[in-house]
């Protein structure tokens, strides 16, 4: 059973805001300084993305099954039409 994820944005008071600290080796470390979290967003992790992938795999399999059944029904209909046309031709000859 597919459990839909209703995605929500992660909203903070100060987006894209960082404190910058210079390290001893002259590199720089950026530490998030987003302030208050206004809305905790949906986690973007393997579990959430795998749920979507699994749903897409099921949809794809169902679509392939639908196409296979439809093609079989079309072949059957074409065979019936050919049979009826042959019978009609025999009756009118």
Secondary structure, 3 states (H helix, E strand, C coil): CCCCCCCCCCEECCCCCEEEEECCCCCEEEEECCCCEEECCCCCCHHHHHHHHHHHHHHHHHHHHHHHHHHHHHHHHHHHHHHHHHHHHHHHC
